[in-house]
Amino acid sequence: MATAVPLMAIYIFSKPLLMLLGEPVSIASAAAVFVYGLIPQIFAYAANFPIQKFLQAQSIVTPSAYISFGALVVHVSLSWLAIFKWNWGLMGAGLVLSFSWWIIVVAQFVYIVTSKRCRLTWTGFSLQAFSGLWSFFKLSAASAVMLCLETWYFQILVLIAGLLKNAEVALDALSVCMTLSGWVFMISVGFNAAASVRVSNELGAGHPKSASFSVLVVTSCSFIISVIAAIVVMIFRDSISYIFTEGEVVAEAVSDLSPFLAATLILNGIQPVLSGNNL
């Protein structure tokens, strides 16, 4: 939660920061409105990660999957209402996204408190949770830097696209590609979480060969799915953008970016599983 405070300050001053980086005023203003709605999501992220790790460490995954699916249904429904019926615009989209994340956090915490599967591992809040923070920080710092760099290179692409001559078309095309990449990337992240739990359990049980085999299986599955997704993108490169927009100019730009998107999908199918960020 402590790291969420400086991030919130960046969100609050996002408009002048974007303008300082050379972004057009119109784009900086629109981005700031959306970002303001995402401020509650920062704290939801901070609460969600330890809750998920607490469940995954006990091989409790199915409840989180059901909760996430339910949150997705709520999110899609509320997004449609907020944007098309209530005309809340970008602010509404950001607030709905934050609300959906808090649904996941609250639902998972309620499950931990009420489930019989966690009755021996969850005994309530304790100051002992703050013991060993420095050791944990030193252990996780490298992984945090790696994860930040992975995320930032995508965001830097968005900033660069906003500096191009036809910034709106560039951002639209890049947004389509990043959304498609994000969909496939989430599959790899799911494999990452599964591999982390499996490998940790096998190593803890003293079975290094089983841990190695688990990594091989998960990496192969993620790679195959990513290759299939890349092939689909290349086959439908001229029409895939119409899922998101009716603009022909954007469709042409997405078609030109499709080979790079396909390569990104394949690489991102391997990298998250092997990164070890969830270990």
ZAMARGU-4260 file (C-alpha; in steps of 0.2 Angstrom, whole numbers, plus 5000, padded with zeros to 4 digits):
<rodrens>
0) 5000/5000/5000 | 5014/5012/5004 | 5020/5011/4986 | 5003/5016/4980 | 5004/5034/4987
5) 5018/5040/4976 | 5010/5032/4961 | 4994/5041/4966 | 5003/5057/4965 | 5009/5053/4947
10) 4992/5049/4942 | 4985/5066/4949 | 4998/5076/4940 | 4997/5065/4924 | 4992/5079/4913
15) 5006/5091/4916 | 5018/5077/4916 | 5012/5071/4899 | 5013/5088/4892 | 5030/5090/4899
20) 5035/5074/4888 | 5028/5083/4873 | 5011/5075/4871 | 4998/5085/4863 | 4986/5094/4875
25) 4971/5085/4868 | 4979/5068/4871 | 4986/5073/4888 | 4969/5080/4894 | 4959/5064/4888
30) 4972/5052/4896 | 4972/5062/4913 | 4953/5060/4914 | 4954/5041/4912 | 4969/5040/4924
35) 4959/5050/4938 | 4946/5036/4937 | 4960/5023/4940 | 4967/5030/4956 | 4956/5018/4967
40) 4963/5004/4956 | 4981/5007/4962 | 4976/5002/4980 | 4966/4987/4973 | 4982/4981/4965
45) 4992/4983/4981 | 4979/4973/4991 | 4976/4960/4977 | 4993/4953/4975 | 4996/4947/4993
50) 4979/4940/4993 | 4982/4930/4977 | 4999/4924/4983 | 4991/4918/4999 | 4979/4908/4990
55) 4991/4901/4977 | 5003/4896/4990 | 4990/4884/4996 | 4986/4878/4978 | 4969/4887/4980
60) 4966/4893/4962 | 4948/4889/4957 | 4939/4901/4968 | 4950/4916/4961 | 4945/4910/4944
65) 4927/4910/4947 | 4928/4927/4956 | 4938/4934/4941 | 4925/4928/4929 | 4911/4935/4939
70) 4920/4952/4940 | 4922/4951/4921 | 4904/4950/4918 | 4900/4964/4930 | 4914/4974/4922
75) 4908/4972/4904 | 4890/4976/4909 | 4894/4992/4920 | 4906/4998/4906 | 4892/4997/4893
80) 4881/5006/4905 | 4893/5019/4910 | 4900/5023/4893 | 4884/5021/4881 | 4869/5024/4893
85) 4875/5036/4907 | 4888/5045/4896 | 4901/5045/4909 | 4915/5044/4896 | 4933/5041/4900
90) 4931/5045/4918 | 4917/5032/4919 | 4927/5019/4910 | 4941/5021/4923 | 4930/5021/4938
95) 4921/5005/4932 | 4938/4997/4930 | 4943/5002/4948 | 4927/4995/4954 | 4929/4979/4946
100) 4946/4976/4954 | 4939/4980/4971 | 4926/4967/4968 | 4940/4954/4965 | 4949/4960/4981
105) 4934/4960/4992 | 4927/4943/4986 | 4944/4934/4988 | 4946/4941/5006 | 4928/4936/5010
110) 4933/4919/5004 | 4948/4918/5014 | 4939/4923/5030 | 4924/4911/5028 | 4932/4896/5019
115) 4936/4881/5029 | 4951/4878/5018 | 4960/4893/5025 | 4954/4891/5043 | 4972/4885/5049
120) 4982/4897/5038 | 4972/4913/5041 | 4970/4918/5059 | 4967/4937/5057 | 4978/4952/5055
125) 4994/4952/5065 | 5009/4964/5067 | 5020/4949/5063 | 5015/4952/5045 | 5028/4966/5046
130) 5042/4956/5052 | 5056/4952/5039 | 5051/4966/5027 | 5069/4971/5023 | 5073/4953/5019
135) 5058/4951/5008 | 5062/4968/5000 | 5080/4963/4995 | 5073/4946/4988 | 5059/4954/4978
140) 5068/4970/4972 | 5076/4962/4957 | 5060/4954/4951 | 5051/4970/4954 | 5063/4980/4943
145) 5062/4966/4929 | 5043/4967/4930 | 5043/4986/4929 | 5054/4986/4914 | 5043/4973/4905
150) 5028/4985/4908 | 5037/5001/4904 | 5043/4997/4887 | 5024/4995/4882 | 5020/5012/4890
155) 5035/5020/4881 | 5028/5014/4865 | 5012/5023/4869 | 5021/5039/4873 | 5031/5038/4857
160) 5016/5035/4847 | 5008/5051/4854 | 5023/5061/4847 | 5020/5055/4829 | 5013/5067/4816
165) 4996/5058/4815 | 4995/5054/4834 | 4977/5049/4835 | 4978/5036/4821 | 4995/5029/4828
170) 4988/5028/4846 | 4972/5020/4839 | 4982/5007/4830 | 4994/5004/4844 | 4980/5002/4856
175) 4972/4989/4846 | 4988/4979/4844 | 4992/4981/4863 | 4974/4975/4868 | 4976/4959/4857
180) 4993/4957/4864 | 4986/4959/4882 | 4973/4946/4879 | 4986/4933/4874 | 4998/4939/4887
185) 4986/4935/4901 | 4986/4917/4895 | 5004/4917/4898 | 5003/4925/4915 | 4990/4912/4920
190) 5003/4899/4915 | 5016/4909/4925 | 5006/4908/4941 | 5002/4890/4939 | 5021/4886/4935
195) 5026/4896/4950 | 5015/4887/4962 | 5019/4870/4955 | 5038/4873/4954 | 5038/4880/4972
200) 5028/4865/4979 | 5040/4852/4970 | 5056/4861/4975 | 5049/4862/4993 | 5045/4843/4992
205) 5063/4840/4986 | 5058/4835/4968 | 5069/4845/4957 | 5066/4834/4942 | 5047/4836/4943
210) 5050/4855/4945 | 5060/4855/4929 | 5047/4845/4920 | 5033/4856/4925 | 5043/4871/4918
215) 5045/4862/4901 | 5027/4857/4900 | 5020/4875/4904 | 5032/4884/4893 | 5028/4872/4878
220) 5009/4874/4881 | 5011/4893/4882 | 5022/4894/4866 | 5010/4883/4856 | 4995/4894/4861
225) 5005/4910/4856 | 5010/4903/4839 | 4992/4899/4836 | 4987/4917/4841 | 5001/4924/4830
230) 4995/4914/4815 | 4977/4920/4818 | 4983/4938/4818 | 4992/4936/4802 | 4977/4928/4793
235) 4965/4941/4798 | 4977/4956/4798 | 4966/4966/4787 | 4950/4964/4797 | 4955/4961/4815
240) 4954/4979/4820 | 4936/4980/4816 | 4933/4971/4832 | 4937/4988/4840 | 4934/5001/4827
245) 4926/5005/4810 | 4940/5016/4804 | 4948/5010/4788 | 4963/5021/4791 | 4966/5012/4808
250) 4963/4995/4800 | 4977/4999/4787 | 4989/5004/4801 | 4985/4988/4811 | 4988/4978/4796
255) 5005/4985/4794 | 5009/4982/4812 | 5003/4964/4812 | 5019/4956/4808 | 5027/4965/4823
260) 5012/4960/4834 | 5013/4942/4829 | 5032/4941/4834 | 5027/4950/4850 | 5014/4937/4854
265) 5026/4923/4851 | 5040/4931/4862 | 5027/4935/4876 | 5021/4918/4876 | 5038/4912/4882
270) 5045/4926/4892 | 5032/4928/4906 | 5032/4909/4910 | 5051/4909/4912 | 5053/4926/4920
275) 5049/4919/4938 | 5041/4935/4943 | 5028/4925/4953 | 5040/4913/4961
</rodrens>
